[in-house]
Amino acid sequence: MSEDLDFSQFITRIKRKTDIDLSQYKEAQMKRRLTTLRMKNGFTTFQAYYEAIEQNRALLNEFLDRMTINVSEFWRNPARWEVLRDRFLPEMAGAGSRAKIWSAACSTGEEPYTLAMILSEMGALGRTTLVATDLDNNVLDKAKEGIYLERSLRDVPAALRSRYFKPDEGAYRVSDELKKAVQFRQGNLLHDRFDSGYDLIVCRNVMIYFTEEAKHDLYHKFSAALKPGGILFVGSTEQIFSPAQYGFETADTFFYRRV
């Protein structure tokens, strides 16, 4: 069997087994990552690797963990969070109104907990529905546990760090107030139907791994999931060109408002 056929059959089998469509990720990047993982486990072909995954839950969990991108920290790119805090969140969560917010591809929870901190400081956390989803159940378990190394907290303002984190055996534990405020759920951005009526969707530093076609579909789905006037907040490498084709207008750098 040729190397290309071996990999393409692996993609087909993985989609059938997990509903994860690897063909919607940038191929060279994904193939390189998975080839490294396959070889590390001692398999010379993807066919042999898949057969082993079928028999070994630990191999499947390792595969799922490796193919999802779990790099996160609190207040990542602080200036953008300050724009969200000072300009957009008061529009949707101020003056007693209720807000519905989704942290999509939330990884180990730093992003939704950052949102929860800001909302708590505004006095709006109790009036906010805050949902956080990720493909990988392993990182969701870490998010629910809420224990982080100090490097993840390096951009958290000092006052918030002391208010919302407690030292815990060389790490830091997020406060119960924030943990209770976030609804963590498993979700597949490329496969699932989205809920609607969101005031804010935060999806940062994930789209860069998808093909242009997958991105195009996702931006349409995000637009449909937002209320008119709702905001999509993307990562610092994910500027949307021609946002009008998705029903968006640029509201600020890396912020897009549904028209």
Steps between C-alpha positions, in 0.01 A plus 500: 500500500631848414575746779228740378236226489607378844445849644174569312350171624605594855312832462188313380511250787559767763201700374281190515615421854514846661315747271827696478564601139877531465458597135383844619834567670803623307638172365877552522480620858264224614683223313832606653356498851333162460799338328716600798243350737466180296877447487539576872267208568695270268260466205635507145162569333184690584303180437689322780466806722123519448456128575687554827283804584193278458635263766661744742305784662821664624626530141168655395516753785860587412401548136209730595722702732772541238278602212323767699702815568516572872711812544334757721556754776296755692459848346684394184574822304387723792428810292225313311339381825502860621308605188247224569472608865477874440300518178301189414407324824333812648275507191380144551528439876460844654201672663333183625473327162571128454770375265557168325867429427683207339871423527551268200807270501565599861793260556593472871268782608719810518284688250155446660644563845645829372151589378354401838753719685411804292126438538538454875683833527213661307244346738348318202616141549176390665300634204714326238467159340862402429551182296844360410556213255792299369546188291732337754347358818845477660550877488143556618578289807802725567283809453243374750779421748623860466865458607765693305875554496627850569602560138133486397427792735777734389265753334229495770481843671640475854174594673307232309770242558473542876120507490428201277793260556638315802845337516470121485814283535718704266210589268188718520135400541227715346223616735178303543306811393652482153478122476128503579438769237637306199307215334763276338380268221654280233445640150625457144511832312526333160213256553249628757199724450540818703262652750381852420430833669856568618608853589868403478695210350870477581696270265870582503813333361314199361392600149863516384509119502201459266479505122356808329181308420456395865559859617245630249235257632580582863474876454153450349402276795635749756310782332176304513559416868535868600219742568488801266758734650684209666879484498746237375844536667782321312872448552785731414590302185143452379383821340191445282535645153173610337293449818186621322471166317421343839266775615767670713649847518833581664431644846865524614823310433408129528140581595216449250141608550210312346305748291 
